[in-house]
Amino acid sequence: MARRGNFDLLGKYAWCVPGGSEIFFLTLMLILGSLLGNFVTLVLVRFMGQEMAAEYSMLVSYPIMFIPAMIWAASASRRNRYEHKGLAMDNTHFAPLNWLSCILIVIASTIAAGIIGDLTNSILPPMPKWLEDAFASLTTGNLLINFICVSVFAPFFEEWLCRGMVERGMLGHGMKPFWAIVLSALFFAIIHLNPWQAIPAFLLGCLFGYVYYKTGSLKLTMLMHCTNNTCALILSNIDSLKDFDSWVDVLGEGYWYCFAAAVLLLALAVLAFRRIKVDSPRGAFEQIPTAFGD
């Protein structure tokens, strides 16, 4: 049974298993949070100046974007816990694998998927200058602030929403695993709001979703998300690589050898996770009884 009344941050959402209308409402809450975040950014610009606000605004506005959705979900979970069974948001369904092998596999497979997904950026037209500058602001400047925003906040909040809420909700309401994984990955892609991120995000989202379905571990998908974002952050802070837009540019003619190796590695990772048996169509999520123990 999920722990209650302690530091189990993810456990308090177990009784919020959103269906279609509730996922739509969560999306509206996300939009509301975005507006609040933009308002806070304007306030920071007013009182701190453009340059200082540009450095610190994301640190404040990014978590604010998710706060309305999280408050609503926590409230819904508290209401539902007395009447409905829940599904644990974070599980450790790893057997016959172990936690160490799962960690190593997901890190390697995330890097491989990133190499594969970067092919799309070499096919798409050049990114608009304003969007390129916006991305640069996330990976240059104060490295600690960028790390917190890109490698900590983004994996935590986006995985909570896209896998923990959207995918778990779809599976909990009986959607077939394939469609739950694909649609949650599509949701993940859409919230990035541009094709240069959306297409690779969709591919990564499918991988994250498959791992989440098989293991029920939100911490694993957060680690995968962190791995992908941290790789981008590191590459953007290496002087000799700053002018490259993707792995295709970085690796040059050797990209296709790495692409083939990445495809093989990703296939092996999927085969490894196929060994994890899921007894229920809703995935590897522990069912949590009501507050009355039913």
WOGICOR-V293906 format. One record per residue. RES is the residue in one small letter. PSI is psi in radians with two decimals (* if undefined). Layout:
RES;PSI + RES;PSI
This chain:
m;2.46 + a;2.49 + r;2.51 + r;2.62 + g;0.38 + n;-2.57 + f;0.29 + d;1.44 + l;-0.75 + l;-0.43 + g;-0.47 + k;-0.15 + y;0.09 + a;-0.58 + w;0.08 + c;1.74 + v;1.48 + p;2.42 + g;-2.90 + g;-0.85 + s;-0.61 + e;-0.60 + i;-0.69 + f;-0.73 + f;-0.67 + l;-0.66 + t;-0.73 + l;-0.68 + m;-0.62 + l;-0.72 + i;-0.75 + l;-0.76 + g;-0.65 + s;-0.72 + l;-0.72 + l;-0.72 + g;-0.73 + n;-0.64 + f;-0.77 + v;-0.68 + t;-0.76 + l;-0.68 + v;-0.75 + l;-0.71 + v;-0.69 + r;-0.72 + f;-0.36 + m;-0.29 + g;2.76 + q;-0.81 + e;-0.83 + m;-0.70 + a;-0.64 + a;-0.53 + e;-0.58 + y;-0.22 + s;-0.71 + m;-0.57 + l;-0.53 + v;-0.81 + s;-0.52 + y;-0.86 + p;-0.61 + i;-0.61 + m;-0.57 + f;-0.18 + i;-0.80 + p;-0.74 + a;-0.68 + m;-0.67 + i;-0.77 + w;-0.77 + a;-0.70 + a;-0.69 + s;-0.77 + a;-0.68 + s;-0.70 + r;-0.69 + r;-0.73 + n;-0.40 + r;-0.36 + y;-0.22 + e;-0.44 + h;2.59 + k;2.70 + g;3.09 + l;2.16 + a;2.34 + m;-0.53 + d;2.21 + n;3.05 + t;1.05 + h;1.39 + f;-0.40 + a;2.44 + p;0.04 + l;2.97 + n;3.02 + w;-0.63 + l;-0.79 + s;-0.64 + c;-0.73 + i;-0.81 + l;-0.70 + i;-0.78 + v;-0.58 + i;-0.85 + a;-0.74 + s;-0.55 + t;-0.76 + i;-0.73 + a;-0.77 + a;-0.60 + g;-0.70 + i;-0.73 + i;-0.79 + g;-0.47 + d;-0.27 + l;-0.58 + t;-0.62 + n;-0.42 + s;-0.30 + i;-0.63 + l;2.73 + p;2.84 + p;2.54 + m;2.42 + p;2.58 + k;-0.71 + w;-0.62 + l;-0.67 + e;-0.72 + d;-0.63 + a;-0.72 + f;-0.69 + a;-0.59 + s;-0.38 + l;-0.30 + t;-0.02 + t;3.00 + g;-2.45 + n;1.94 + l;-0.67 + l;-0.79 + i;-0.75 + n;-0.69 + f;-0.76 + i;-0.79 + c;-0.82 + v;-0.70 + s;-0.19 + v;-1.03 + f;-0.89 + a;-0.86 + p;-0.72 + f;-0.97 + f;-0.73 + e;-0.63 + e;-0.65 + w;-0.79 + l;-0.95 + c;-0.71 + r;-0.91 + g;-0.66 + m;-1.03 + v;-0.97 + e;-0.80 + r;-0.66 + g;-0.78 + m;-0.78 + l;-0.71 + g;-0.41 + h;0.27 + g;0.12 + m;2.53 + k;2.46 + p;-0.73 + f;-0.84 + w;-0.61 + a;-0.72 + i;-0.82 + v;-0.78 + l;-0.63 + s;-0.61 + a;-0.65 + l;-0.73 + f;-0.78 + f;-0.72 + a;-0.76 + i;-0.67 + i;-0.15 + h;-0.30 + l;0.23 + n;2.55 + p;-0.47 + w;-0.45 + q;-0.59 + a;-0.74 + i;-0.88 + p;-0.61 + a;-0.64 + f;-0.79 + l;-0.79 + l;-0.69 + g;-0.64 + c;-0.72 + l;-0.83 + f;-0.77 + g;-0.66 + y;-0.76 + v;-0.70 + y;-0.72 + y;-0.72 + k;-0.66 + t;-0.40 + g;0.15 + s;1.88 + l;-0.50 + k;-0.61 + l;-0.77 + t;-0.56 + m;-0.70 + l;-0.73 + m;-0.79 + h;-0.75 + c;-0.73 + t;-0.84 + n;-0.83 + n;-0.64 + t;-0.63 + c;-0.78 + a;-0.68 + l;-0.74 + i;-0.82 + l;-0.61 + s;-0.25 + n;0.17 + i;2.05 + d;-0.71 + s;-0.20 + l;-0.02 + k;-0.52 + d;-0.05 + f;2.46 + d;-0.36 + s;3.04 + w;-0.51 + v;-0.74 + d;-0.70 + v;-0.78 + l;-0.32 + g;-2.34 + e;-0.40 + g;-0.03 + y;-0.73 + w;-0.52 + y;-0.74 + c;-0.62 + f;-0.81 + a;-0.73 + a;-0.65 + a;-0.71 + v;-0.78 + l;-0.79 + l;-0.72 + l;-0.68 + a;-0.72 + l;-0.65 + a;-0.75 + v;-0.73 + l;-0.67 + a;-0.76 + f;-0.35 + r;-0.40 + r;-0.36 + i;2.06 + k;2.29 + v;2.07 + d;-0.40 + s;2.49 + p;-0.38 + r;-0.04 + g;-3.08 + a;0.98 + f;2.14 + e;2.29 + q;2.27 + i;2.24 + p;2.99 + t;3.00 + a;-0.32 + f;-0.01 + g;0.23 + d;*
